């Protein structure tokens, strides 16, 4: 019921989702302990997406239809991801992005429930939730309802105390039930404290979401964010429990399970849902062994709803607000945030920026923003050129590997190039190789043993460098060339340009054999062998 309120829909739709999605999700998940249904981040994303298109108070029917349509779209997107085997997409969303997003969700839940906790009416506004809630609380501080604050504070205190006693005690249930009993005993009415509207009896009926292409286009961005975040939640939950159980978790199967669950539940008036960490962890800690525990869970929720729907009218909104305060606090991973701030500036920047965007913009934008920051950091890291020179240690069989200086003192220079060579490295590589051509070097031995892949832009740089050094009667010699890379070089025409005799592949006849052949060939071409190369050749004990 609390998550339904966050999503902006009546509480019964949260119960519908818990039952229908709980049954389907438990049967299809790759985890024996996955419990699915409404979650905090999903509910926030629902509100963020649909609030822009309809007002839940002024247009309740339209709002509900859009929410059901959002469930349908999310299910279809996840089924599409499963069909195209895109389960590994979750690998490209880093922990700082998830932490920033979830922490932002916690702050949004806290400030979004602040008016209900204080017993103040909530008003629609274009302002961000954080600013709007603080503004409303400040402007109506004299209208704060002491009963609501008392109930909400008692709920928070009771939940915390029971959790300290045992994680298996249903503190949230006890607190909400006791709050409802207090309202009933004191005879408080809706005019004295805000209460949940009466819930209808019975389970949902079959209903086709009434949305058209225009609404689907407007909801697509939010549905995509819901699909990705829901997948992240579900896989993270399943893997965290699998550490203890030894289960094998399939990301693609989770995409299928979550997608089919949302697709089916959209026809039974359900809001988008995903795996719930709180309920799944409790399921495991309580001793559940199979997925039928989650199935029984869903049936119990249905039974309680069927029998006690009428009594829900005594539950005060401030009690649910207090419950959500506790949930919001748990969402902010304070320890992880402090550790990241102390240890890694780049990750700290991603986390804080994602958190800031989550608090000031629609939540789906925060996800996209965080992922784009991740991609930017990855490109920056991948764009670091690893071009080193081997230099021997005097009177020793050892050598050191150092950054290539602007120019080298010898006519023959031996270089090590490694990593994935792609267009982002082209300019720096060209600049550093140009320094060699402008110096005294006439023969360059380039080892590609640690090179994994080379794209056409880098091949063009190699070609220009080869032509330039050859125009000055120099030579470019390649060694440690893997068979796959040699085929690429031949297809591009680089082997024909430098000459097949100047390309030495990896051989199985000895350690560093291709390098020794390249050095001997360079000596024949230049008529000399610098001391550095002689010492370096002595120092080779193994090829890596």
Secondary structure as UniProt FT lines:
FT   HELIX           2..7
FT   HELIX           11..28
FT   TURN            32..33
FT   STRAND          36..37
FT   HELIX           40..50
FT   TURN            51..53
FT   TURN            56..58
FT   HELIX           60..83
FT   TURN            84..85
FT   HELIX           87..92
FT   HELIX           95..118
FT   HELIX           129..139
FT   HELIX           141..143
FT   HELIX           146..165
FT   TURN            167..168
FT   HELIX           171..186
FT   TURN            190..192
FT   HELIX           213..245
FT   HELIX           251..265
FT   HELIX           266..268
FT   STRAND          274..275
FT   HELIX           277..285
FT   TURN            286..287
FT   HELIX           292..308
FT   HELIX           309..314
FT   HELIX           317..331
FT   HELIX           334..343
FT   HELIX           345..360
FT   HELIX           363..382
FT   STRAND          386..392
FT   TURN            394..395
FT   STRAND          399..403
FT   STRAND          412..421
FT   HELIX           423..425
FT   HELIX           426..438
FT   TURN            439..440
FT   STRAND          443..447
FT   TURN            449..450
FT   STRAND          451..454
FT   HELIX           456..471
FT   TURN            472..473
FT   STRAND          475..481
FT   HELIX           483..492
FT   HELIX           494..498
FT   HELIX           500..502
FT   STRAND          503..505
FT   TURN            511..512
FT   HELIX           513..526
FT   HELIX           531..539
//
